[in-house]
Amino acid sequence: MWNYIWPILLVIGSNTVYNICAKSTPAEANSFVSLSITYLVGALLSIGMFFLTSAGKDYFVELKKLNWASVVLGASVVALEFGYIAIYRAGWKVSVGSLVANIGLAVILILVGVIFYKELISIKQICGIMLCLGGLLLLNT
């Protein structure tokens, strides 16, 4: 059971720190300078974790196994993080901005799952989508 729970706890904890940091980025600081430091730290930590967790320790062999997804993921993460900084600079509350973004994301990912991955959608999920959309209306009125 722990193997099922710890990843979601990591995501929740990391996302909490992430939003606090995005909200705390100084308004007078250039967003992309901030993101360059963010990614420098992320790159160094990722390379370090590779060497700590990999038996083979051949970075370039592993690098050759990658496809387009790593490049697009990098671009989408920069857009995501810039978007969060922009959300908070535009005046969104940390308690609302992230919630609205994540509800919107959840609804879109259900549709992506159905359309691209042939996942089935249940009546309960449709009700959940309606509740989420209703919640968005309530949050933003």
C-alpha positions in Angstrom: 0.0 0.0 0.0 2.8 2.4 0.8 4.2 2.1 -2.8 0.8 3.4 -3.9 0.6 6.2 -1.5 4.1 7.7 -1.3 4.1 9.0 -4.9 0.9 11.0 -4.4 2.1 12.4 -1.1 5.4 13.5 -2.9 3.4 15.2 -5.6 1.1 17.0 -3.1 4.0 18.1 -0.9 6.1 19.2 -3.9 3.2 21.0 -5.5 2.6 22.8 -2.3 6.2 24.0 -2.1 6.1 24.8 -5.8 3.1 27.1 -5.5 4.5 28.8 -2.5 7.8 29.5 -4.4 5.9 30.7 -7.5 3.9 33.1 -5.4 7.1 34.2 -3.6 9.1 35.0 -6.7 9.8 38.7 -6.5 7.7 40.8 -8.8 10.7 42.9 -9.8 12.7 39.8 -10.8 12.7 38.7 -14.4 10.7 35.5 -14.6 13.0 33.8 -17.0 16.1 34.6 -14.9 14.3 33.0 -12.0 13.4 30.0 -14.1 17.0 29.6 -15.4 18.1 29.2 -11.7 15.2 26.9 -11.1 16.3 24.6 -14.0 20.0 24.8 -13.2 19.2 23.5 -9.7 16.8 20.9 -11.2 19.4 19.8 -13.8 22.1 19.4 -11.1 19.8 17.5 -8.8 18.6 15.3 -11.7 22.1 14.4 -12.8 23.1 13.7 -9.2 20.1 11.5 -8.6 20.9 9.6 -11.8 24.4 8.7 -10.4 23.0 7.9 -7.0 20.2 5.6 -8.3 21.6 4.1 -11.5 23.5 0.8 -11.5 25.1 1.4 -14.9 26.0 5.0 -14.4 26.4 5.6 -18.1 24.6 8.9 -18.7 25.1 9.0 -22.4 23.8 5.5 -23.0 20.6 6.5 -21.1 20.4 9.8 -23.1 20.2 7.9 -26.3 17.1 6.1 -25.2 15.1 9.3 -25.0 12.6 10.6 -27.6 10.7 13.8 -28.3 8.8 13.7 -25.1 11.7 14.9 -22.9 12.1 18.0 -25.1 8.4 18.8 -25.2 8.1 18.1 -21.5 10.9 20.6 -20.8 9.2 23.3 -22.9 5.8 22.6 -21.3 7.3 22.8 -17.8 8.8 26.2 -18.6 5.4 27.4 -19.9 3.7 25.9 -16.8 6.0 27.6 -14.3 6.0 30.9 -16.1 2.2 30.6 -16.2 2.0 30.1 -12.4 4.3 33.1 -11.8 2.1 35.2 -14.1 -1.0 34.0 -12.4 0.2 35.2 -9.0 1.6 38.4 -10.4 -1.8 39.1 -12.0 -3.3 39.0 -8.5 -4.7 35.4 -8.1 -4.8 34.2 -4.5 -2.6 31.1 -3.9 -5.6 29.3 -2.5 -7.7 29.9 -5.7 -5.3 30.2 -8.6 -3.8 26.7 -8.3 -7.2 25.2 -7.6 -8.7 26.7 -10.7 -5.8 25.5 -12.8 -5.9 22.0 -11.4 -9.6 21.6 -11.8 -9.3 22.8 -15.4 -6.4 20.4 -15.9 -8.4 17.5 -14.4 -11.3 18.1 -16.8 -9.1 18.3 -19.8 -7.1 15.2 -18.9 -10.3 13.2 -18.7 -11.1 14.2 -22.2 -7.5 13.5 -23.3 -7.8 10.0 -21.7 -11.0 9.3 -23.6 -10.0 10.7 -27.0 -6.3 9.7 -27.2 -5.9 6.8 -24.8 -9.4 5.1 -25.3 -10.1 5.3 -21.6 -13.7 4.8 -20.6 -15.6 7.6 -18.9 -18.2 6.7 -16.4 -21.4 8.4 -15.2 -19.6 9.2 -11.9 -16.8 10.9 -13.9 -19.3 12.9 -15.9 -20.9 14.0 -12.6 -17.4 14.8 -11.2 -16.8 17.0 -14.3 -20.0 18.8 -13.7 -19.2 19.4 -10.1 -15.8 20.7 -11.0 -17.2 23.1 -13.5 -19.8 24.2 -11.0 -17.0 24.7 -8.5 -15.1 26.8 -10.9 -18.2 29.0 -11.4 -18.6 29.4 -7.7 -14.9 30.2 -7.1 -14.9 32.9 -9.8 -18.2 34.7 -9.1 
